[in-house]
Amino acid sequence: MVARGRTPVVALLGQFTLWTYVSPLLLDAGVSQAGVGLVLLGYGGAGVLGLLAAGAVVDRHPDGATAVATALSLGAIGLAGLVGPGGTPAVTVVAVVGWGAAFGALPTLLQTAVLRASPGSLDAAPAVVNATFNVGIAGGALLGAQLLVVSTPPLLALVGAVCAASALLLLPRDPLARR
């Protein structure tokens, strides 16, 4: 079941390494203090669109691994777009919005793929995904805090991108990839 939870843990570790501390990155990229809220609104709006896209795709295309891989790839690209030191506000906003759309879709795609890959565990499978999400969230916040103490915000984006790409590499070994 989802590589015994590794894929979502690694994906969410990357997500929350940066997301927990996204404001310093936005400020470092030249987004004004007043603009931070608008960028976060854009991330949230894109997340809603990603969720709607996931809902539209998930029942029409039974290959859950492909949909998860697509979301992880787009998330890694969005995070990688935030890696440059002191990037421009426009590039930062585009990258944040793309990242938001990808990670807005990911929970639905993962949950559906796990349910399809575990037809005999319809109660346990979502619980495992939820637990792995919580581990990724807590671990990402902790990792981001440690990195922010010793480095600059773009390093958090780099770690996030590497984690998303690593989760993508774990995916072929997941039982959900065989569905």
Residue frames as qw, qx, qy, qz and C-alpha x, y, z in Angstrom:
[[0.000, 0.891, 0.454, 0.000, 0.00, 0.00, 0.00],
 [0.170, 0.964, -0.089, 0.186, 1.75, 3.12, -1.30],
 [0.582, 0.436, -0.530, 0.437, 5.19, 1.61, -0.70],
 [0.576, -0.431, -0.586, 0.373, 4.20, 1.10, 2.89],
 [0.191, -0.918, -0.288, 0.194, 3.60, 4.83, 3.12],
 [0.558, -0.298, 0.179, 0.754, 6.92, 6.07, 1.77],
 [0.277, 0.443, 0.455, 0.721, 5.61, 7.92, -1.29],
 [0.196, -0.860, -0.330, -0.336, 3.17, 10.18, 0.58],
 [0.612, -0.685, -0.080, 0.386, 5.59, 10.69, 3.48],
 [0.542, -0.114, 0.269, 0.788, 8.37, 11.83, 1.15],
 [0.137, 0.590, 0.459, 0.650, 6.01, 13.96, -0.95],
 [0.353, -0.868, -0.297, -0.183, 4.51, 15.66, 2.10],
 [0.661, -0.479, -0.013, 0.578, 7.91, 16.04, 3.73],
 [0.397, 0.143, 0.311, 0.852, 8.94, 18.13, 0.72],
 [0.103, -0.725, -0.474, -0.489, 5.63, 20.00, 0.64],
 [0.475, -0.847, -0.230, -0.059, 5.77, 21.08, 4.26],
 [0.665, -0.212, -0.017, 0.716, 9.50, 21.72, 4.42],
 [0.189, 0.192, 0.209, 0.940, 8.74, 24.82, 2.37],
 [0.259, -0.634, -0.522, -0.508, 5.01, 25.44, 2.89],
 [0.552, -0.655, -0.421, 0.300, 5.40, 25.90, 6.64],
 [0.382, -0.595, 0.047, 0.706, 7.94, 28.67, 5.98],
 [0.492, 0.541, 0.491, 0.473, 6.76, 29.99, 2.62],
 [0.034, -0.982, -0.178, 0.043, 6.46, 33.62, 3.79],
 [0.416, -0.700, 0.347, 0.466, 10.23, 34.09, 4.21],
 [0.534, 0.100, 0.642, 0.541, 10.74, 32.69, 0.71],
 [0.254, 0.802, 0.485, 0.241, 8.15, 35.04, -0.76],
 [0.196, -0.959, 0.018, 0.206, 9.70, 38.04, 0.98],
 [0.550, -0.432, 0.499, 0.512, 13.18, 36.93, -0.13],
 [0.472, 0.337, 0.648, 0.493, 11.90, 36.81, -3.73],
 [0.078, 0.032, 0.138, 0.987, 10.73, 40.42, -3.55],
 [0.289, -0.607, -0.654, -0.347, 7.03, 39.90, -2.83],
 [0.123, -0.493, 0.254, -0.823, 5.87, 42.75, -0.62],
 [0.087, 0.032, 0.824, -0.559, 4.57, 42.07, 2.88],
 [0.548, 0.296, 0.245, -0.743, 1.10, 43.07, 1.68],
 [0.615, 0.374, -0.506, -0.475, 1.44, 40.80, -1.36],
 [0.001, -0.222, 0.963, -0.154, 2.22, 37.65, 0.65],
 [0.480, 0.241, 0.659, -0.526, -1.46, 37.15, 1.47],
 [0.642, 0.543, -0.102, -0.532, -2.43, 37.52, -2.19],
 [0.351, 0.444, -0.809, -0.159, 0.16, 34.95, -3.26],
 [0.171, -0.034, 0.929, -0.327, -1.13, 32.55, -0.61],
 [0.601, 0.406, 0.347, -0.595, -4.66, 33.17, -1.88],
 [0.561, 0.548, -0.470, -0.406, -3.42, 32.30, -5.37],
 [0.098, 0.278, -0.952, 0.084, -1.88, 29.09, -4.01],
 [0.377, 0.176, 0.766, -0.490, -5.18, 28.18, -2.35],
 [0.626, 0.514, 0.045, -0.585, -7.23, 29.00, -5.43],
 [0.451, 0.486, -0.703, -0.258, -4.90, 26.92, -7.57],
 [0.113, -0.139, 0.947, -0.266, -5.21, 24.12, -5.02],
 [0.580, 0.340, 0.488, -0.557, -8.99, 24.18, -5.43],
 [0.628, 0.569, -0.300, -0.438, -8.56, 23.97, -9.21],
 [0.208, 0.404, -0.891, -0.008, -6.12, 21.09, -8.75],
 [0.351, 0.057, 0.831, -0.429, -8.64, 19.33, -6.53],
 [0.662, 0.476, 0.192, -0.547, -11.40, 19.83, -9.12],
 [0.503, 0.558, -0.594, -0.288, -9.11, 18.51, -11.85],
 [0.034, -0.246, 0.952, -0.178, -8.26, 15.48, -9.71],
 [0.522, 0.236, 0.635, -0.518, -11.95, 14.81, -9.16],
 [0.663, 0.562, -0.098, -0.485, -12.62, 15.02, -12.89],
 [0.413, 0.541, -0.720, -0.135, -9.72, 12.72, -13.76],
 [0.262, -0.334, 0.852, -0.305, -9.82, 10.15, -11.00],
 [0.692, 0.197, 0.598, -0.354, -12.96, 8.30, -12.07],
 [0.701, 0.647, -0.081, -0.289, -12.36, 8.52, -15.82],
 [0.540, 0.590, -0.587, 0.125, -8.79, 7.24, -15.73],
 [0.888, -0.441, -0.079, -0.105, -8.31, 4.24, -13.47],
 [0.773, 0.200, -0.288, 0.529, -4.50, 4.38, -13.62],
 [0.432, -0.891, -0.130, 0.052, -3.91, 6.08, -10.28],
 [0.704, -0.349, 0.164, 0.596, -0.14, 5.91, -10.54],
 [0.418, 0.418, 0.341, 0.731, -0.09, 8.04, -13.69],
 [0.171, -0.869, -0.262, -0.384, -2.25, 10.72, -12.08],
 [0.645, -0.724, 0.001, 0.244, -0.12, 10.70, -8.91],
 [0.685, -0.058, 0.253, 0.681, 3.06, 10.86, -11.01],
 [0.233, 0.663, 0.321, 0.635, 1.68, 13.83, -12.94],
 [0.368, -0.900, -0.142, -0.183, 0.84, 15.73, -9.75],
 [0.732, -0.532, 0.119, 0.409, 4.23, 14.93, -8.20],
 [0.601, 0.232, 0.296, 0.705, 6.02, 16.02, -11.39],
 [0.050, 0.786, 0.253, 0.562, 4.15, 19.32, -11.56],
 [0.559, -0.826, -0.071, 0.015, 4.74, 19.89, -7.85],
 [0.755, -0.280, 0.174, 0.567, 8.47, 19.23, -8.24],
 [0.418, 0.472, 0.292, 0.720, 8.62, 21.66, -11.18],
 [0.209, -0.883, -0.209, -0.364, 6.78, 24.34, -9.19],
 [0.683, -0.696, 0.042, 0.218, 9.08, 23.88, -6.21],
 [0.716, 0.002, 0.235, 0.657, 12.16, 23.91, -8.44],
 [0.233, 0.722, 0.271, 0.592, 10.98, 27.25, -9.83],
 [0.399, -0.897, -0.048, -0.184, 11.41, 28.67, -6.34],
 [0.875, -0.230, -0.061, 0.422, 15.00, 27.53, -5.86],
 [0.486, 0.514, -0.021, 0.706, 16.87, 30.52, -7.28],
 [0.371, -0.402, -0.419, 0.725, 18.11, 32.95, -4.65],
 [0.066, 0.537, 0.159, -0.826, 15.97, 36.07, -4.52],
 [0.285, 0.340, 0.756, 0.481, 13.92, 35.16, -7.61],
 [0.137, -0.158, -0.180, -0.961, 11.64, 37.71, -9.21],
 [0.433, 0.133, 0.553, -0.699, 8.15, 38.17, -7.76],
 [0.698, 0.320, -0.209, -0.605, 6.48, 37.23, -11.07],
 [0.539, 0.264, -0.798, -0.058, 8.37, 33.93, -11.43],
 [0.034, -0.081, 0.830, -0.550, 7.75, 33.21, -7.76],
 [0.574, 0.173, 0.303, -0.740, 4.00, 33.75, -8.08],
 [0.727, 0.310, -0.442, -0.424, 3.77, 31.49, -11.15],
 [0.396, 0.235, -0.869, 0.181, 5.80, 28.77, -9.42],
 [0.218, -0.009, 0.711, -0.669, 3.71, 29.02, -6.22],
 [0.683, 0.224, 0.067, -0.692, 0.45, 28.80, -8.18],
 [0.683, 0.304, -0.621, -0.235, 1.67, 25.76, -10.13],
 [0.189, 0.178, -0.871, 0.417, 2.87, 24.12, -6.93],
 [0.418, 0.048, 0.498, -0.759, -0.51, 24.82, -5.33],
 [0.758, 0.234, -0.224, -0.566, -2.44, 23.23, -8.19],
 [0.579, 0.273, -0.768, 0.004, -0.28, 20.11, -8.11],
 [0.148, 0.062, -0.838, 0.521, -0.39, 19.60, -4.36],
 [0.534, 0.048, 0.242, -0.808, -4.09, 20.46, -4.25],
 [0.797, 0.189, -0.389, -0.421, -4.72, 17.43, -6.45],
 [0.328, 0.380, -0.847, 0.175, -2.33, 15.07, -4.70],
 [0.344, -0.124, 0.756, -0.542, -4.35, 14.01, -1.60],
 [0.778, 0.276, 0.177, -0.535, -7.38, 12.96, -3.67],
 [0.679, 0.496, -0.512, -0.177, -5.20, 11.14, -6.19],
 [0.132, 0.371, -0.867, 0.306, -3.22, 9.31, -3.52],
 [0.509, -0.021, 0.624, -0.592, -6.29, 8.37, -1.52],
 [0.814, 0.354, -0.010, -0.460, -8.07, 7.02, -4.60],
 [0.559, 0.497, -0.663, -0.034, -5.03, 5.11, -5.82],
 [0.074, -0.286, 0.859, -0.418, -4.57, 3.52, -2.40],
 [0.667, 0.113, 0.450, -0.583, -8.22, 2.53, -2.20],
 [0.798, 0.442, -0.243, -0.331, -8.05, 0.95, -5.65],
 [0.441, 0.476, -0.748, 0.141, -4.83, -0.89, -4.79],
 [0.004, -0.116, 0.856, -0.503, -6.25, -2.16, -1.49],
 [0.537, -0.266, -0.431, -0.675, -9.79, -3.40, -2.19],
 [0.684, -0.324, -0.649, 0.070, -9.69, -5.67, 0.87],
 [0.450, -0.308, -0.421, 0.725, -8.65, -2.86, 3.22],
 [0.052, 0.684, 0.367, 0.629, -11.15, -0.10, 2.53],
 [0.475, -0.860, -0.176, -0.050, -11.13, 0.97, 6.18],
 [0.718, -0.490, 0.114, 0.481, -7.41, 0.68, 6.85],
 [0.601, 0.349, 0.277, 0.664, -6.07, 2.15, 3.59],
 [0.035, 0.845, 0.138, 0.516, -7.33, 5.72, 4.15],
 [0.624, -0.780, 0.022, 0.045, -6.12, 5.60, 7.76],
 [0.785, -0.158, 0.204, 0.564, -2.63, 4.67, 6.60],
 [0.388, 0.578, 0.233, 0.679, -2.62, 7.50, 4.05],
 [0.284, -0.899, -0.112, -0.313, -3.81, 9.93, 6.73],
 [0.748, -0.602, 0.100, 0.262, -1.09, 8.77, 9.13],
 [0.704, 0.096, 0.236, 0.663, 1.60, 9.09, 6.46],
 [0.145, 0.789, 0.202, 0.562, 0.37, 12.60, 5.67],
 [0.491, -0.866, -0.018, -0.099, 0.71, 13.55, 9.32],
 [0.793, -0.332, 0.188, 0.474, 4.25, 12.16, 9.49],
 [0.534, 0.408, 0.278, 0.686, 5.16, 14.12, 6.34],
 [0.096, -0.887, -0.178, -0.414, 3.61, 17.32, 7.67],
 [0.624, -0.773, 0.078, 0.086, 5.36, 17.12, 11.05],
 [0.788, -0.149, 0.263, 0.536, 8.66, 16.00, 9.54],
 [0.431, 0.601, 0.268, 0.618, 8.56, 18.72, 6.88],
 [0.236, -0.931, -0.069, -0.270, 7.88, 21.45, 9.43],
 [0.727, -0.613, 0.187, 0.246, 10.74, 20.20, 11.59],
 [0.729, 0.112, 0.316, 0.597, 13.14, 19.87, 8.66],
 [0.245, 0.783, 0.233, 0.522, 12.21, 23.30, 7.31],
 [0.416, -0.907, 0.012, -0.069, 12.79, 24.88, 10.71],
 [0.765, -0.418, 0.269, 0.410, 16.23, 23.32, 10.98],
 [0.613, 0.339, 0.353, 0.621, 17.21, 24.34, 7.47],
 [0.063, 0.898, 0.215, 0.377, 15.94, 27.89, 7.83],
 [0.559, -0.804, 0.080, 0.185, 18.19, 28.38, 10.86],
 [0.626, -0.395, 0.432, 0.516, 21.31, 27.55, 8.87],
 [0.361, 0.140, 0.605, 0.696, 20.45, 28.65, 5.33],
 [0.239, 0.190, -0.087, -0.948, 18.23, 30.83, 3.16],
 [0.671, 0.268, 0.412, -0.554, 14.62, 30.14, 2.11],
 [0.650, 0.482, -0.423, -0.407, 15.49, 28.91, -1.43],
 [0.094, 0.306, -0.942, 0.100, 17.18, 25.87, 0.16],
 [0.484, 0.153, 0.696, -0.507, 13.78, 24.85, 1.53],
 [0.697, 0.517, -0.043, -0.495, 12.38, 24.97, -2.01],
 [0.384, 0.510, -0.757, -0.138, 15.29, 22.84, -3.24],
 [0.167, -0.118, 0.928, -0.310, 14.67, 20.24, -0.53],
 [0.611, 0.338, 0.428, -0.573, 10.96, 20.30, -1.37],
 [0.636, 0.560, -0.340, -0.408, 11.68, 19.75, -5.07],
 [0.214, 0.396, -0.892, 0.032, 14.12, 16.92, -4.31],
 [0.363, 0.039, 0.818, -0.445, 11.56, 15.26, -2.02],
 [0.689, 0.447, 0.174, -0.544, 8.80, 15.52, -4.64],
 [0.551, 0.549, -0.579, -0.246, 11.13, 14.05, -7.28],
 [0.007, -0.285, 0.932, -0.224, 12.18, 11.31, -4.84],
 [0.571, 0.194, 0.602, -0.523, 8.53, 10.46, -4.17],
 [0.690, 0.536, -0.193, -0.446, 8.10, 10.20, -7.92],
 [0.353, 0.477, -0.804, -0.035, 11.01, 7.72, -8.05],
 [0.270, -0.104, 0.867, -0.406, 9.43, 5.63, -5.26],
 [0.657, 0.236, 0.129, -0.704, 6.12, 5.41, -7.07],
 [0.648, 0.303, -0.607, -0.346, 6.93, 2.53, -9.48],
 [0.271, 0.130, -0.913, 0.276, 7.58, 0.24, -6.51],
 [0.408, 0.003, 0.468, -0.783, 4.22, 1.05, -4.97],
 [0.300, 0.289, 0.909, -0.018, 1.39, -1.43, -5.21],
 [0.362, 0.721, 0.326, -0.493, -0.77, 1.43, -6.54],
 [0.136, 0.594, -0.529, -0.591, 1.47, 1.58, -9.62],
 [0.078, -0.039, 0.965, 0.248, 0.29, -1.91, -10.56],
 [0.343, 0.516, 0.671, -0.407, -3.39, -0.89, -10.69]]
